Amino acid sequence: QVQLVESGGGLVQPGGSLRLSCAASGLTFSFSMYTMRWYRQAPGKERELVAVIGRPGGSTVYADSVKGRFTISRDNAKNMVNLQMNSLKPEDTARYYCNAVRSTGNYWGKGTLVTVSS
């Protein structure tokens, strides 16, 4: 059974930082063979793509709204993907979801809540 478990969310003041992590288990293929993505969904809004890290070289893509502030990384030995979020803004408030995708499957975690507020 595939599980993606996000952690690291919480309440942070504007300008602060958080590091989200996603631990994957039960994947049919090696973790390194999955493209990993972070999405977010704010209340009343559609889910949006935040960052992508490819396989196996780890090329990255970011939403314009987070470029220069967020960094996605992966540790294939630990089956983990991280999202370092700096210079957080109130508009970054959302539930953040981890996504693992390959031609054979598309898997989601339950998300972790990030609230940016003073």
Rosetta silent file (secondary structure, phi, psi, omega in degrees, C-alpha in Angstrom):
SEQUENCE: QVQLVESGGGLVQPGGSLRLSCAASGLTFSFSMYTMRWYRQAPGKERELVAVIGRPGGSTVYADSVKGRFTISRDNAKNMVNLQMNSLKPEDTARYYCNAVRSTGNYWGKGTLVTVSS
SCORE:     score description
SCORE:     0.000 S_00000001
   1 L     0.000  124.971 -178.636    0.000    0.000    0.000 S_00000001
   2 L   -75.560  133.567  174.812    1.451    3.316   -1.095 S_00000001
   3 E  -132.889  132.428  170.039    1.737    5.982    1.567 S_00000001
   4 E  -120.500  121.266 -175.201    2.902    9.554    1.260 S_00000001
   5 E  -121.760  114.129  179.201    3.107   11.312    4.614 S_00000001
   6 E   -88.129  151.161  176.077    3.722   15.043    4.774 S_00000001
   7 E  -151.875  167.066  174.729    5.105   16.827    7.813 S_00000001
   8 L   103.084   -4.451  178.367    6.552   20.172    8.839 S_00000001
   9 L   -71.280  170.785  178.562    3.546   22.433    8.483 S_00000001
  10 E   161.970 -167.461  179.812    2.511   24.953   11.100 S_00000001
  11 E   -97.954  129.951  179.997    1.994   28.592   11.933 S_00000001
  12 E  -141.435  149.493  179.107    4.706   31.032   10.898 S_00000001
  13 L   -78.677  154.448  175.213    4.953   34.807   10.717 S_00000001
  14 L   -54.129  137.917 -176.779    5.316   36.601    7.378 S_00000001
  15 L    90.132  -10.245 -178.803    8.936   36.519    6.295 S_00000001
  16 L   -83.135 -175.153 -176.866    9.591   33.300    8.155 S_00000001
  17 L  -131.293  152.168  171.211   10.593   29.865    6.931 S_00000001
  18 E  -142.858  153.508  175.232    9.305   26.318    7.064 S_00000001
  19 E  -123.390  114.890  176.791   10.620   23.045    5.725 S_00000001
  20 E   -92.660  146.085  176.295    8.076   20.497    4.587 S_00000001
  21 E  -129.516  152.454  176.434    8.954   16.844    4.186 S_00000001
  22 E  -135.928  120.850  179.067    7.199   13.957    2.499 S_00000001
  23 E  -103.152  128.225 -177.734    8.082   10.355    3.280 S_00000001
  24 E  -107.978  141.854  175.596    7.102    7.737    0.732 S_00000001
  25 E  -147.914  157.083  175.767    6.579    4.038    1.328 S_00000001
  26 L    77.342    7.617  179.460    5.039    1.089   -0.466 S_00000001
  27 L   -66.972  143.105 -177.934    5.855    2.339   -3.961 S_00000001
  28 L   -67.098  -40.075 -179.553    5.969   -0.377   -6.593 S_00000001
  29 L  -107.857  170.820  177.864    9.107    0.997   -8.189 S_00000001
  30 L   -57.702  140.672  179.712   12.171    2.645   -6.731 S_00000001
  31 H   -52.881  -35.855 -177.176   11.426    6.093   -5.301 S_00000001
  32 H   -64.185  -15.669 -177.538   14.025    7.544   -7.643 S_00000001
  33 H   -90.976    1.203 -179.857   11.846    6.575  -10.611 S_00000001
  34 L  -104.759  137.925  167.289    8.973    8.847   -9.581 S_00000001
  35 E   -77.331  132.335 -177.256    8.524   12.469  -10.410 S_00000001
  36 E  -112.669  138.178 -177.133    7.699   14.222   -7.157 S_00000001
  37 E  -134.141  150.575  167.365    5.526   17.303   -6.867 S_00000001
  38 E  -112.291  131.014  172.916    4.253   19.630   -4.193 S_00000001
  39 E  -118.228  165.871  172.143    0.809   21.128   -4.616 S_00000001
  40 E  -143.670  154.456  177.714   -1.145   23.455   -2.377 S_00000001
  41 E  -139.849  116.788  177.100   -4.765   24.332   -1.910 S_00000001
  42 L   -89.004  156.277  179.673   -5.941   27.442   -0.122 S_00000001
  43 L   -54.455  128.254  177.529   -9.469   27.698    1.290 S_00000001
  44 L    77.980    4.829 -178.512  -11.952   28.329   -1.493 S_00000001
  45 L  -121.470  163.938  177.871   -9.349   27.942   -4.219 S_00000001
  46 L   -77.665  156.067  175.754   -8.319   25.216   -6.624 S_00000001
  47 L   -66.338  135.725 -179.567   -5.297   23.038   -5.991 S_00000001
  48 E  -127.219  148.194  178.813   -2.230   24.501   -7.641 S_00000001
  49 E   -76.249  131.000 -178.845    1.152   23.102   -8.540 S_00000001
  50 E  -102.790  -50.611 -175.489    3.966   24.589   -6.454 S_00000001
  51 E  -156.503  151.393  179.850    7.121   22.694   -7.398 S_00000001
  52 E  -132.572  141.124  170.908    8.300   19.646   -9.305 S_00000001
  53 E  -130.391  125.700 -173.232   11.466   17.606   -9.086 S_00000001
  54 L   -85.389 -174.691  179.616   12.170   15.110  -11.822 S_00000001
  55 L  -129.092  153.366  -16.248   13.978   11.802  -11.983 S_00000001
  56 L   -88.429   -7.230 -175.029   16.631   10.764  -11.733 S_00000001
  57 L   -77.042  -15.264  175.462   18.692   13.899  -12.154 S_00000001
  58 L    80.604   31.697  174.051   16.368   16.044  -10.132 S_00000001
  59 L   -62.895  147.141 -173.262   15.569   18.857  -12.552 S_00000001
  60 E  -123.588  151.943  175.904   13.197   21.339  -10.927 S_00000001
  61 E  -138.404  141.349 -178.073   10.285   23.532  -11.934 S_00000001
  62 E  -130.645  149.238  169.895    8.541   26.142   -9.787 S_00000001
  63 L   -65.706  146.954 -179.482    5.356   28.135   -9.922 S_00000001
  64 L   -57.028  -33.530 -175.513    6.067   31.797  -10.638 S_00000001
  65 L   -68.781  -16.731 -177.347    4.566   32.735   -7.281 S_00000001
  66 L  -119.742   -2.952 -179.494    7.243   30.828   -5.344 S_00000001
  67 L   -56.852  133.381  179.736   10.327   31.176   -7.556 S_00000001
  68 L    84.841   -9.350 -179.896   13.318   32.361   -5.606 S_00000001
  69 L  -116.199  -34.704 -176.908   11.638   31.609   -2.263 S_00000001
  70 E  -108.677  147.490  175.943   10.942   27.869   -2.322 S_00000001
  71 E  -134.572  124.690  176.575   13.364   25.025   -3.018 S_00000001
  72 E   -98.752  141.149  178.046   12.361   21.440   -3.718 S_00000001
  73 E  -146.360  162.633  178.729   14.836   18.628   -3.111 S_00000001
  74 E  -137.341  149.131  175.144   14.793   14.870   -2.877 S_00000001
  75 E  -122.552   96.996 -175.137   16.720   12.223   -0.971 S_00000001
  76 L   -66.861  -27.658  179.051   16.326    9.005   -2.908 S_00000001
  77 L   -68.557  -29.223 -178.461   18.151    6.980   -0.262 S_00000001
  78 L  -103.905    1.028 -177.496   15.544    8.004    2.315 S_00000001
  79 L    56.658   46.785 -176.393   12.537    8.028   -0.026 S_00000001
  80 E  -133.689  148.863  171.386   11.859   11.631    0.859 S_00000001
  81 E  -127.666  140.850 -176.227   11.115   14.886   -0.874 S_00000001
  82 E  -122.453  156.934  173.954   11.414   18.254    0.851 S_00000001
  83 E  -134.855  107.171  176.045   10.177   21.756    0.260 S_00000001
  84 E   -86.656  122.323 -176.349   12.162   24.560    1.853 S_00000001
  85 E  -117.514  115.879  179.616    9.982   27.639    2.054 S_00000001
  86 L  -115.735  164.462  177.934   11.572   31.003    2.800 S_00000001
  87 L    49.324   48.818 -175.483   10.247   34.558    2.883 S_00000001
  88 L   -66.073  145.679 -178.423    6.764   33.234    3.470 S_00000001
  89 L  -120.660  156.695  177.185    3.795   35.451    2.688 S_00000001
  90 H   -54.357  -33.109 -179.664    0.199   35.324    3.930 S_00000001
  91 H   -72.655   -5.009  173.387   -0.836   34.211    0.450 S_00000001
  92 H   -84.073   -6.384  178.806    1.258   31.052    0.921 S_00000001
  93 L   -60.829  123.573 -176.825   -1.291   29.886    3.492 S_00000001
  94 E  -178.278  170.303  167.125   -2.678   26.562    2.263 S_00000001
  95 E   -90.957  129.443 -177.019   -2.674   22.833    2.757 S_00000001
  96 E  -103.803  131.059 -175.860    0.391   21.446    1.015 S_00000001
  97 E  -118.276  141.382  174.266    0.235   18.045   -0.653 S_00000001
  98 E   -95.276  141.691 -177.972    2.936   15.671   -1.805 S_00000001
  99 E  -137.363  131.530  176.021    2.399   13.838   -5.089 S_00000001
 100 E  -115.365  128.201 -174.659    4.332   10.935   -6.610 S_00000001
 101 E  -137.061  141.613  174.925    3.740   10.220  -10.263 S_00000001
 102 E  -152.342  168.140 -178.475    4.882    7.734  -12.818 S_00000001
 103 L   -59.258  -24.933 -176.343    3.192    6.285  -15.878 S_00000001
 104 L   -92.351   -5.115 -177.609    1.996    3.408  -13.719 S_00000001
 105 E  -178.358  159.773 -178.249    0.465    5.404  -10.904 S_00000001
 106 E  -140.473  114.833 -170.862   -0.336    8.755   -9.319 S_00000001
 107 E  -123.661  147.208 -176.394   -0.271    8.966   -5.523 S_00000001
 108 E  -130.086  147.425  168.285   -1.179   11.648   -3.005 S_00000001
 109 L   -89.690 -179.892 -178.731   -0.595   12.366    0.641 S_00000001
 110 L   -90.062  -10.483  174.301   -3.190   13.867    2.959 S_00000001
 111 L    95.946  160.768  174.125   -1.396   17.163    3.225 S_00000001
 112 E  -135.124  138.551 -171.935    0.075   19.402    5.881 S_00000001
 113 E   -88.594  129.923  175.008   -1.325   22.796    6.800 S_00000001
 114 E  -116.803  124.849  178.133    0.792   25.926    6.484 S_00000001
 115 E  -122.799  122.500  179.121   -0.518   29.156    7.963 S_00000001
 116 E  -110.926  110.185 -174.644    1.362   32.406    7.459 S_00000001
 117 L  -158.885  148.705  175.935    0.030   35.064    9.778 S_00000001
 118 L   -95.463    0.000    0.000    1.172   37.668   12.260 S_00000001
